[in-house]
């Protein structure tokens, strides 16, 4: 009998059977026809499962409700138009600003126009790919610390891996920004406050940002505002301390120092402490939520595909010298990088990007009114049936094929594209592949019995009930 179970069965197949591969978790789609009320409520709960399956084949979809009109763009030319060719005509929506302002103030993630341009001019130099070498030791130290934290958990009992990946991702950001580990008193207070903030909300999701009527369920605004105030207070404390260190000439050379001492090349101004606190808020949030989600899904995929896990672990064993930090390690972790890229194709941490049409447009022979919501959905684009071969399958070798490279050129945008592309993309790729390799060098991961994670869109794509795995040490002696 040929089997196609939820585990890799290659070696168990009788000869002559086609090799069966598991299919990575994908949310069930809603029925094609549902009532408006049912659609809105599903939309609020989780925007991924609220969509019909045809969006994986369509080039564009229009949603008209009494409250908003939105266009989901899957046509690579349209995506290019919105993100790269004319980003000024498709600014971030005012709803995004309204929803995130209590936590993020005037941070670069939600501003538009001249204010955003100035912020980008000051921030970009700190993240240039040539500067990744300088933050690499911070990533390395955080990865080593994560391996240590996982040790007492690696006894074969199921654990939710997401809190662990959140912990290490936030650790990386604190070390890179402020030269402090997440265990530092203020840093760990921020970590706790972020958790309380998410629990009070429970996290903004893309659906909650569309202009829906007031009776559709919302987060508890008062509690959320209170936790946002706590986080902002703590961040402001870190920024003020750093300013004092800069004034006294004793500040370490890290990302915070670089950004706070960079002047806008156009008008010579630097960030005020208040402005810097806004940016730190988004570095902490965008930098850790996204990397944590990608890393958790990567470990899930490694558990689902033990053959790939073995290859990444072997590469890590060969390349990583635990006693020495070599930046060249990053470029040698090729399999880990291919796996991390494929993970972000299947589970793009930011599943949809929301824009607003600043003026009337015409998309694929349809009128797009001014003010319409424009949705670019990496979630659908990355699994588009007319663009990708085996769109729902896990295949890290696709990046080396001409066909895969062409699909990727047209439809792979986990970090967005154009003027508002993620400034942290090189940082995140280096961090992701390194931590994945470090963890797999030390631990074997397996699926927790009876658990299949369900991807849902919160602020990032997460497992609805977590992502449950078991860990066991790869070898008994610790290097
Ligand atoms: C796997 C990790 C990451 C992913 C997938 C990711 C993805 C993204 C995406 C898709 C956007 C644009 C969203 C939109 O246009 O609506 C974005 C923006 C941004 N990201 Fe990342 N990001 C990651 C890590 C980081 C890191 C590590 C940092 C910094 C430490 C960072 C900082 C930012 C900032 C500041 C923006 C706003 C840029 C702007 O609007 O001009 N991200 N990120």
Boltz pocket constraint, residues with backbone or C-beta under 6 A from the ligand:
constraints:
  - pocket:
      binder: B
      contacts: [[A, 108], [A, 109], [A, 110], [A, 111], [A, 120], [A, 173], [A, 282], [A, 283], [A, 286], [A, 287], [A, 288], [A, 290], [A, 291], [A, 294], [A, 348], [A, 349], [A, 350], [A, 352], [A, 353], [A, 354], [A, 413], [A, 414], [A, 415], [A, 416], [A, 419], [A, 420], [A, 421], [A, 422], [A, 423], [A, 424], [A, 425], [A, 427], [A, 428], [A, 429], [A, 432]]
      max_distance: 6.0
